[in-house]
């Protein structure tokens, strides 16, 4: 568990760091998310840019964030927060029994229906399909079908593979940071093809989430459909 900073006798930079740290450790800023820009943080905390930079440096020193020149700061804390699709796999990997990720597909596909839904001019996507299984029993617990709008900068991705085995890290390295998005959840019956992959009978009730993330300019970054075994996953909302 990361040691929490506190505000007792703290400098302004330490107070900035403590506030952001609290958002990270409580899951409000999940793994991989892009932080606000320095200018936005200056305005938010009413401090100088130098103070913000010192606060971010403190967060880097504790391993909570990393900074990429020309892009910004990203959350690298991968604790057991289960209220975000970005955090599920990380939490499962460190939970009792653990979970392992198996890459089923990384290739270029055509999906005109999805392109129309996302209002894209061309129907090409990079498909990244992953299956997660419990390490101790080989039981599949989730199937994640990610679709990233194709572009020339992603042309070599199917050949080079994911950086560090992480799609989120790969997108960041390719300059495709998620800034905001939306997510839907419902219970569905498994279709034949997915049922076979997940080793359940067709029609078995699974939790399905659909998550769309966009960059700061509103361009789609990733559309992912996740099929989650309700014996291992639940939905938690705070309002």
N, C-alpha and C positions, 0 to 999 in steps of 0.2 A: 504494500500500500504506500502510495506517495505521501511524504510528509507535507502536511498542509501549512501554507504560509498563513500568517495572521496579521491583523491590523494594529496590534498593541505596540506602540512606540515605533511604528513602521514609517519609512519614508514614503513619498508619493509614488515612487517607482514600485516599491514593494506592495503598496496598496493596489496599484493597477494589476500587478502580477497575481495578487491574492484573489482579486475579483474574477479574473479570467480563469485562474486555476479552479475556483469553485464551480464555474460553469462547465469546465472540462470534467472534473471528477464526479459531478452529478449527472453527466450525460447530456446536458443541454448543448454542449459543443462536442459531438462525437468524433471518433477516430477518423482522420483524413479530411475533416472539414477545413475550409479556408477561413482564417480569421479576418476580421475587419482590417481595412488598410490602416497604416499609421495615422493618416490624416483623420480617418473616422474615429480612431481611438483617442486622438488628441481632443477632438470635439466632444466625444462621449464623456471623458474623464476630466475635461477642462484643465489639462496639464500641457507641458511643452512636449515637442517631438522627442527631445533628448530623454525626457522622463519616460515616455512610452517605450523608447528603444531599450532603456535600462530594464524596464519591466519585462519586455519580451526576452531580453537576454537572460533574466532570472528564470523564466519559464523554460528556455532552452537548456539551461544548466541542470534543471531538475528532470529533463527528459520528457516534458509534456508537449513541447512543440518543436518543429524544425523550421528553418527559414530557407527559402529558395530565392536567390537573387532575381529581381525582375518580375517575380510572381507574387510572393507574399509569405505568410506564416501559416503552417498547417499543424493540426493536432496530431501528435504521434502517440499519445497515451492510449493504450489498448486494453483498458480494464474491462470488467464484466458487466458492461451496460447492455441490457437486452431490449431497449426500447427503440432501436434503430437498426435498419437492415445493414448498415455499415458496421455495426458492432456485434451482430449475432455470431458471425463465424469466429471472430476473435475471442468472444466469451466462451463459446463452445470448446475451442481448442485448449483453453486453460481450465475448463471445468473438470470435475471428477469424471473419469472415464474418457474424457477428451473427445474430440471429433477430428476426422481427417478429411481433407478436401481432395477430390479427384476431378481433374479436368477432362471433360467428355468431348469438348469441341472448342476450337478457336479457328474460325474461318470466315470468309466473306459470303454473305447470303443476300438474297433479294426478298424484300417483304413490302410489297406495294401497299397493303392494307395499313401496316404500321406507319409507313412514310406518309400516307394520307392523314392518318390520325395526328401525327406530329407536325403536319404541314411542312414537309420537306420536299425539295424539288426532285430528288433522286431516291430510289428505293434500296440502295445498297447499304448494308450494315455489317459490322464486325460482330459475329455471334460468339459469345463466350458462355458455354454451358458447364456448370459444375455440380457435382454430387457430393454431399457431405454424409459421412458414415461414422458411426460410433467405433472408436478404435478397438474396444474390447469385444465387440460382437459382430462387427461388419454390417450392422443394421443401418440402411439408409434412413436419414431423418429429414433431409431437405434436398430439393432440386432447384437450382437457380439458373434462369435463362436470361442472360444479359444481352442487350442489343445496343451497340454504339454506332451512331451515324458515321458512315465511311467518309474518309477524306484522304487526300494524298499523303498526309503526314502519318497516317495509320497503315499505309500500304504494306509495310514490312512486319507489322505486328503478328500476323498468323505464322510467319516464319521464325521470328525472334522469340515469341512467347511472352508471357507476363513477367514483368520485372519483380524479382523476389517472390514470385508466385502470387502476387497480389494485384488484382485488377484495379483497385483504388489507387495504389501506388503508381501503377503503370499510367493511368489517366493523368495523374498529377505530373509525372515526368514528361508526358506528351503535351503539357500545357492545357489540360482539359479539367480544370478544377471545378467541382460542383459548388455553387453558391446558394441555391435554394431549390425547392422542388415540392412535390406533393406525392401522397401515397394513399392507396386504397386497399382495403382488406375485406375478404368475404370467405365463406366456406363453400367449397365446391366438391363435386364427386370426381375422382380421378378418371381421366380418359385412358384408353387402352395402352397407348404408347408410354405415357408417363407412369402408369401403374406398373408396367413391366420393369421400368428402370428403378422404381422405388420399392419393388417387391411387395406390392399390395394388390388385392383384387380390384378390378375396375369398379368405379362407383364409390370406393372408399372415401370417406369425408376427410378432406385436408384443408388447412388454412392456406389461402392464396393471397399474397400481397403483390400489388403492382406499384412500382416506384419509379417516378420520373424525376431526374435531377437536371437542372439547367445551370449554365454559367451566368456570370454577372450581366451579360448582354441578353439573357433570355434564350440562348441557343440550347437545344437538347444536348446533354452530355451522355446520359445513359438511361435506358429504359430496361427495367429488370422485373421479370415475373418470378416469384419465389413460391414454391409449393412446400409447405412446412407441416410435418407430422404434429398434430395437436397434442400428442403425448409429450412432446418436448418443447413446444412453443406456445406462447399465449400473447395476447395483445393487452398492453397497459397504456392507458391514456390518463393524462392529468389535465384538469380544467378548473 
